[in-house]
């Protein structure tokens, strides 16, 4: 698997909306965007996929059955 910048993809253990929420992390310096899940209690972010286009966002939403994605900087 090819690595891009600081992004290291991991296999998702599964998305549990009771414990996590879906989010896009965006770098204010480089503009790099990564979609993943953030734990509601600990704030731990799990990277799932690198976002290069709107198609990647739609694919992530469809795969994990997410309606909206919050963006954090």
C-alpha positions in Angstrom: 0.0 0.0 0.0 1.3 3.4 -1.0 1.8 6.0 1.8 1.0 9.7 1.2 2.6 12.3 3.5 1.9 11.6 7.2 -1.2 9.5 6.4 -1.0 5.9 7.5 -4.1 4.0 6.6 -5.4 1.5 9.1 -8.0 -1.2 9.0 -11.2 0.2 10.6 -12.4 -2.0 13.5 -15.9 -0.9 12.6 -17.9 2.2 13.1 -20.1 2.4 16.3 -22.2 5.6 16.3 -22.9 5.2 20.0 -19.2 5.6 20.8 -17.7 7.4 17.7 -18.6 10.0 15.2 -17.4 10.4 11.6 -15.2 13.4 10.9 -12.8 14.8 8.3 -9.5 16.1 9.6 -8.1 18.9 7.4 -4.6 20.3 7.8 -4.6 24.1 7.7 -1.0 24.0 6.5 -1.0 21.5 3.7 -4.8 21.1 3.0 -4.5 17.3 3.3 -7.8 15.7 4.3 -8.3 12.4 6.1 -11.7 10.8 6.9 -12.1 8.7 10.0 -13.7 8.3 13.3 -13.3 10.1 16.6 -14.1 8.6 19.9 -16.7 10.7 21.8 -15.1 10.1 25.2 -11.3 10.1 24.6 -11.1 12.2 21.5 -8.9 9.6 19.8 -9.0 9.8 16.0 -8.8 6.7 13.8 -7.7 7.4 10.2 -9.6 5.4 7.6 -9.1 7.0 4.2 -7.3 9.9 2.5 -9.6 12.4 0.8 -8.5 13.6 -2.6 -11.9 14.4 -4.1 -15.6 14.7 -3.4 -15.9 11.1 -4.8 -13.8 9.9 -1.9 -16.1 11.6 0.6 -19.2 10.1 -1.0 -17.6 6.7 -1.0 -16.7 7.0 2.7 -20.3 8.1 3.5 -21.8 5.2 1.6 -19.5 2.6 3.0 -20.1 3.6 6.6 -23.7 4.8 6.2 -22.9 8.3 7.3 -25.2 11.2 6.3 -23.0 14.1 7.4 -19.3 14.7 8.0 -18.0 17.3 10.3 -14.6 18.9 9.4 -12.0 19.6 12.0 -8.9 21.7 11.5 
